[in-house]
Amino acid sequence: MLRIAFILTVALLGCKKEQGAKPPPATTKTGTVSADGVRTIQVNASIDGYAPERIPGKPGEKLILVFTRTSDSECVAQLKTPDGKLVELPMNKPVEVPVTVPTDGEVKFACGMDMLSGVVVAEKG
């Protein structure tokens, strides 16, 4: 029983968000746009969470989110994509995840433990 409590404590500490300076929020202009109109956005995955954690886009817009894991935390070693797939995030190696901005509302991405998350949000106008 004590062993289980220890394992759970370590897992929770591994996903603990530390307070620090936050990067500026993403906008519908964040990232680069390719000739075919697909916007690429860099996303940092660390023990502090995802940066940016809120990614606005135009409804139906095609995005490529490029996740780079910069923390040795097991919590961000996997990514749960908006379509529910689990993707491995190796340390300091970019991983591309295609996402389509929903027509309304938001879609979520999260760490493998579902404790840290971010969203892609449809912004009209």
C-alpha positions in Angstrom: 0.0 0.0 0.0 2.8 2.4 0.9 4.5 1.6 -2.4 1.3 2.5 -4.4 1.1 5.8 -2.5 4.7 6.6 -3.3 4.2 5.8 -7.0 1.1 8.0 -7.2 2.9 10.9 -5.5 5.9 10.6 -7.9 3.5 10.6 -10.9 1.6 13.6 -9.6 4.9 15.5 -9.0 6.1 14.7 -12.4 3.1 16.6 -13.9 3.2 19.5 -11.5 3.0 22.8 -13.2 5.6 25.3 -12.0 4.7 28.9 -11.9 6.9 31.2 -14.1 6.8 33.7 -16.8 4.3 32.8 -19.5 5.0 33.4 -23.2 2.7 35.7 -25.0 -0.6 34.2 -26.1 -1.0 32.7 -29.6 -3.1 34.5 -32.1 -4.6 33.6 -35.5 -1.3 35.0 -37.0 1.0 32.9 -34.8 3.3 30.6 -36.8 4.2 30.4 -40.5 1.9 29.7 -43.4 3.0 27.5 -46.3 2.1 28.1 -50.0 -0.9 25.6 -49.6 -2.3 27.7 -46.7 -1.4 25.3 -43.9 -0.2 27.1 -40.8 2.6 25.6 -38.7 2.9 26.4 -35.0 5.7 25.5 -32.7 4.5 24.1 -29.3 6.8 23.6 -26.4 6.0 20.6 -24.2 7.6 20.9 -20.7 6.8 20.3 -17.0 5.1 23.7 -17.1 2.6 22.5 -19.7 2.2 23.4 -23.3 3.3 26.8 -24.7 1.1 28.1 -26.3 -1.6 26.2 -24.5 -4.4 28.0 -26.4 -4.1 28.1 -30.2 -6.8 30.1 -32.0 -7.6 29.5 -35.6 -10.2 30.2 -38.3 -12.9 27.5 -38.5 -11.8 24.7 -40.8 -8.2 26.0 -41.0 -5.5 23.3 -41.4 -2.7 23.5 -38.9 0.4 21.5 -38.2 1.4 21.7 -34.5 5.0 20.9 -34.0 5.5 19.6 -30.5 9.0 19.7 -29.0 9.5 18.1 -25.6 12.0 20.1 -23.6 11.6 18.5 -20.2 12.6 15.0 -19.0 9.2 14.7 -17.3 7.4 11.4 -18.1 4.1 13.3 -18.1 4.9 15.0 -21.4 6.7 12.0 -23.0 3.4 11.2 -24.7 0.8 13.4 -26.4 -2.9 12.6 -26.7 -3.9 14.3 -30.0 -7.3 15.8 -30.6 -8.4 12.7 -32.4 -7.4 10.5 -29.4 -4.2 9.0 -30.7 -1.2 8.7 -28.4 2.0 10.0 -29.9 5.5 9.6 -28.4 7.4 12.9 -27.9 11.1 12.1 -27.7 13.3 14.7 -26.0 14.3 17.7 -28.1 12.9 16.2 -31.4 10.1 18.0 -33.1 7.0 15.9 -33.8 4.4 17.2 -36.3 0.7 16.7 -35.5 -1.9 17.8 -38.2 -5.0 19.4 -36.7 -8.1 21.0 -38.3 -9.6 23.9 -36.4 -13.2 22.9 -35.5 -16.1 24.8 -37.1 -17.1 25.9 -33.6 -15.7 25.5 -30.1 -12.4 23.8 -29.4 -10.5 20.5 -29.6 -8.1 19.4 -26.8 -4.7 17.9 -26.8 -3.1 16.6 -23.5 -0.2 14.8 -22.0 -0.4 11.0 -21.8 -1.5 11.2 -18.2 -4.2 13.8 -19.2 -3.0 16.2 -16.5 -1.6 18.9 -18.7 -3.6 20.1 -21.7 -4.1 22.7 -24.4 -6.7 23.6 -26.9 -7.2 24.6 -30.6 -10.0 27.1 -30.6 -12.2 28.3 -33.5 -12.4 32.1 -33.7 -14.8 33.6 -36.1 -14.2 36.9 -37.7 
